[in-house]
């Protein structure tokens, strides 16, 4: 196989890489999978033994195998790691509209009865005590996902209430 330069092999087998990516339904992170496919093709190019068969079948197996291994590693990584931002600031309104909000709306405490005890806890800890989600979770002895669900429900209820005020 080394009688052709790799650049020519890559040009010839680029449709193979793209079709395998498509067959495996790998639409997210396409560039990463394409890169893995090219590296796998290089590996097949370097390790090919003409005495054991034809290059096209060998290249397809090597490229497909590398794509599947990469897909499995990505899936395992996403299952084991949760992305979150401890530095994010969850505000109901922006700073520019703070005065306008205070002029037309009652204080935030007036809305707390709409919320469950845990949702109120999240609002008070986040907005009044400036605590982050992870800190609240640690102090309450629950997972960050639990506190995130409190946040989600509280914001949903508050948005619904604010929506009715504007109407």
Backbone torsions as a table, in degrees:
resi	resn	phi	psi	omega
1	UNK	NA	-19.8	-176.5
2	UNK	-76.4	4.2	176.2
3	UNK	-75.4	-15.1	173.9
4	UNK	-107.0	141.2	174.8
5	UNK	-68.6	152.3	-176.6
6	UNK	-59.5	-35.1	179.7
7	UNK	-57.0	-38.6	178.5
8	UNK	-70.0	-40.8	177.7
9	UNK	-62.4	-42.6	178.6
10	UNK	-61.5	-44.2	177.6
11	UNK	-61.4	-43.2	-178.9
12	UNK	-68.5	-34.4	-173.4
13	UNK	-105.2	5.6	176.3
14	UNK	-58.6	-42.2	176.2
15	UNK	-60.0	-32.3	177.0
16	UNK	-62.9	-46.8	-179.7
17	UNK	-60.8	-47.7	-178.5
18	UNK	-64.1	-39.0	-179.0
19	UNK	-70.3	-35.5	177.1
20	UNK	-67.4	-39.4	176.5
21	UNK	-61.5	-42.5	179.4
22	UNK	-67.0	-43.6	-179.3
23	UNK	-63.7	-31.4	179.3
24	UNK	-87.3	4.1	179.5
25	UNK	55.6	45.9	-179.1
26	UNK	-99.9	78.3	-176.4
27	UNK	-93.1	-31.2	177.2
28	UNK	-80.8	141.5	-179.3
29	UNK	58.5	40.7	-177.2
30	UNK	-54.1	-43.8	-177.3
31	UNK	-62.4	-37.7	178.4
32	UNK	-64.5	-44.9	179.6
33	UNK	-67.6	-35.5	176.9
34	UNK	-63.5	-41.8	177.6
35	UNK	-62.4	-43.8	177.4
36	UNK	-60.3	-41.1	178.7
37	UNK	-62.5	-41.2	178.7
38	UNK	-66.6	-41.0	178.5
39	UNK	-65.0	-40.0	178.2
40	UNK	-64.4	-38.7	177.0
41	UNK	-63.8	-39.9	176.4
42	UNK	-61.9	-42.7	177.8
43	UNK	-61.4	-44.8	178.5
44	UNK	-62.8	-40.7	179.6
45	UNK	-61.1	-43.2	-177.3
46	UNK	-74.9	-32.6	-174.2
47	UNK	-101.3	1.8	-175.8
48	UNK	-66.4	133.6	176.2
49	UNK	-118.2	109.7	-176.2
50	UNK	-61.9	-19.2	179.4
51	UNK	-73.5	-16.6	-176.3
52	UNK	-98.8	-1.0	178.4
53	UNK	145.1	-169.8	-177.6
54	UNK	-87.4	149.0	-177.8
55	UNK	-66.3	-41.7	-176.9
56	UNK	-56.0	-44.7	178.8
57	UNK	-66.3	-40.6	178.8
58	UNK	-64.4	-45.1	-179.5
59	UNK	-61.3	-42.1	-179.4
60	UNK	-62.2	-44.5	-179.6
61	UNK	-64.6	-43.1	-178.7
62	UNK	-66.2	-47.5	-178.7
63	UNK	-63.6	-46.4	179.8
64	UNK	-61.4	-43.1	178.8
65	UNK	-61.1	-43.9	178.7
66	UNK	-65.6	-40.3	178.1
67	UNK	-62.7	-42.9	179.3
68	UNK	-65.7	-40.5	178.4
69	UNK	-64.1	-42.5	178.9
70	UNK	-64.0	-42.0	178.5
71	UNK	-60.6	-43.3	179.6
72	UNK	-64.8	-42.2	178.3
73	UNK	-63.8	-41.1	178.2
74	UNK	-63.9	-41.1	179.5
75	UNK	-65.4	-44.2	178.5
76	UNK	-62.5	-41.0	179.7
77	UNK	-62.6	-46.1	-178.3
78	UNK	-67.6	-29.4	176.9
79	UNK	-71.8	-32.3	-175.4
80	UNK	-91.1	-17.9	-176.0
81	UNK	-125.3	132.2	177.5
82	UNK	-110.3	127.7	178.3
83	UNK	-83.3	129.6	174.2
84	UNK	-153.2	160.5	-176.1
85	UNK	-120.2	105.7	179.6
86	UNK	-72.0	-14.3	-176.7
87	UNK	-97.3	2.9	-179.0
88	UNK	-73.8	150.3	-177.1
89	UNK	-116.4	116.5	-177.9
90	UNK	-97.8	99.5	178.2
91	UNK	-112.2	145.3	178.2
92	UNK	-76.3	-31.0	-178.8
93	UNK	-136.8	160.6	178.6
94	UNK	-86.0	165.2	-175.6
95	UNK	-63.5	-36.1	-177.6
96	UNK	-63.3	-30.2	-178.0
97	UNK	-101.4	11.4	-178.8
98	UNK	-58.7	-48.6	-177.9
99	UNK	-65.6	-41.1	179.2
100	UNK	-63.7	-39.9	179.2
101	UNK	-63.2	-45.1	-179.1
102	UNK	-65.9	-32.0	-178.0
103	UNK	-71.0	-34.4	-174.8
104	UNK	-106.3	-11.5	-175.6
105	UNK	-120.5	146.7	173.4
106	UNK	-66.0	164.6	178.7
107	UNK	-59.1	160.1	-177.9
108	UNK	-57.3	-33.6	-179.3
109	UNK	-58.0	-27.9	179.3
110	UNK	-66.2	-22.0	-178.0
111	UNK	-93.4	-13.7	-176.8
112	UNK	-60.5	-34.8	178.3
113	UNK	-61.6	-19.4	177.4
114	UNK	-69.8	-19.0	-170.6
115	UNK	-102.5	157.8	173.9
116	UNK	-72.1	170.3	-179.7
117	UNK	-58.3	-44.6	-179.2
118	UNK	-67.9	-37.7	178.5
119	UNK	-67.0	-40.3	176.4
120	UNK	-61.8	-42.5	178.2
121	UNK	-56.7	-46.2	-179.9
122	UNK	-61.1	-44.9	-179.2
123	UNK	-61.3	-49.6	-177.6
124	UNK	-63.1	-48.1	-178.1
125	UNK	-65.0	-38.2	-176.2
126	UNK	-76.9	-50.6	-171.7
127	UNK	-90.2	-35.9	-177.2
128	UNK	-91.8	-35.6	-179.1
129	UNK	-104.2	-0.6	175.2
130	UNK	56.3	39.2	179.0
131	UNK	-92.2	149.3	177.8
132	UNK	-86.5	160.7	-177.9
133	UNK	-54.9	-46.9	-178.9
134	UNK	-63.1	-37.1	179.2
135	UNK	-67.2	-42.3	177.6
136	UNK	-61.7	-44.9	-179.6
137	UNK	-59.4	-45.8	-179.8
138	UNK	-61.8	-46.6	-178.9
139	UNK	-65.1	-33.1	-178.4
140	UNK	-89.5	-8.5	179.1
141	UNK	72.0	33.3	178.8
142	UNK	-127.6	171.4	179.7
143	UNK	-78.9	156.2	175.1
144	UNK	-58.6	-32.4	177.8
145	UNK	-62.7	-35.8	178.4
146	UNK	-64.9	-46.3	178.8
147	UNK	-64.1	-37.1	177.4
148	UNK	-62.1	-35.4	178.0
149	UNK	-70.1	-35.4	174.7
150	UNK	-60.9	-45.9	-179.9
151	UNK	-59.5	-46.9	-177.9
152	UNK	-59.2	-47.6	-178.8
153	UNK	-67.8	-39.7	179.9
154	UNK	-64.0	-46.2	179.9
155	UNK	-64.4	-36.9	178.4
156	UNK	-61.9	-47.3	-179.5
157	UNK	-65.8	-42.5	-179.1
158	UNK	-67.1	-41.4	177.8
159	UNK	-62.0	-41.8	178.7
160	UNK	-60.4	-43.7	-179.4
161	UNK	-66.4	-43.8	179.6
162	UNK	-65.6	-33.4	178.9
163	UNK	-62.5	-42.1	179.2
164	UNK	-69.5	-28.3	178.3
165	UNK	-68.4	-37.4	-177.9
166	UNK	-75.3	-23.0	-176.4
167	UNK	-75.7	NA	NA
